[in-house]
Every structure is written in C-alpha cells, then in structure tokens.
Amino acid sequence: MRNLPIRVVRSLETKIPAPVVAATAGATMKFFAKTWGVVIDPSVLRMVVGLAIAQASGLLVVIAVATMWRARTTINPLDPAKARHLVTGGIYRWTRNPMYLSLLMLLVAYAIRLDSPYVWLGPLVFVAYVNRFQIRPEERVLEEKFGEAYRRYRERTRRWV
C-alpha cells in the first residue's frame, strides 16, 4: 500500500461500509471452506463459543446503535462529518468502535466454527481494512470537529477493546 499514490489510497477512504467489508470477508471464508472441503466443526464447545460470540455481537451493535440514536447523531460511516455529537458514554466508554467490533466478533465466531487456520485471514483482513480505510479517516474528522474533547476521549478509550 505504501507504493500507491496517496490520492488513490485516500479515494478508498470511507467508500465501502464496514458491513459490506465484513460480508465480503465472511463470503470469502465460506468460499474457501467450500473450495477446500472445510466443514463447520460439529464439536459442542466450538458451537457454544461461536454462538455466544455471535449473540454478544448482536447485543453489542444494538446497544451501540441505541446509544448513538439517543445522542441524535449519525451512524453513517460513509460521511463521518455528519456527526453532531461526540458520544463517549455507554458502550463507548470501553471501545471507540463498538459497531466495527461487533462485525469483527461475527467473523471470529464464524472462524471458530470452521476447522481451518486459514479462515482467520478473514477477520485479520477486516481489521486491517477497517483500521486504514474507515477508522483512521473517521478519527481525523472527529479530531477536526471536536478537537481537544476527542483527543482526551481517544487517549482514555481504546480503538477496539
């Protein structure tokens, strides 16, 4: 990526919503699993752990969206400049990106269920892409918009967990 012109890299920022990136990663994991004969591991432990993580993911996104809704600000990742308020309470006290974390948790739950180390590339690629093309641009906008308040929030709250 470092060799690509900055203009090309910047043109990708906030263009593909994280749910689309996660769905693409999940579909790629499924394609790999089908192509290479990987099956969902039938063990009870993997089933319970995968299901628990997926359910926690669903709860996390509901809490995050409700928190943003109560603050009357946007959840649209394609235009972070539309944020009207800096939300730092609720679930946002523990993670600056609970909605992205929720998507990562779904990919991790799926990877746990599949019996192959290669499917872990899906969650890794998701994190790398979202960090570079979604979160970093959002952070720039939030810092410009909310200044010192955002810098203090960023210092005390982790990006993911």
Summary of the structure (lengths in Angstrom):
residues: 161
radius of gyration: 17.1
end to end distance: 25.9
largest distance: 52.0
contacts: 454
relative contact order: 0.18
helix: 71%
strand: 1%
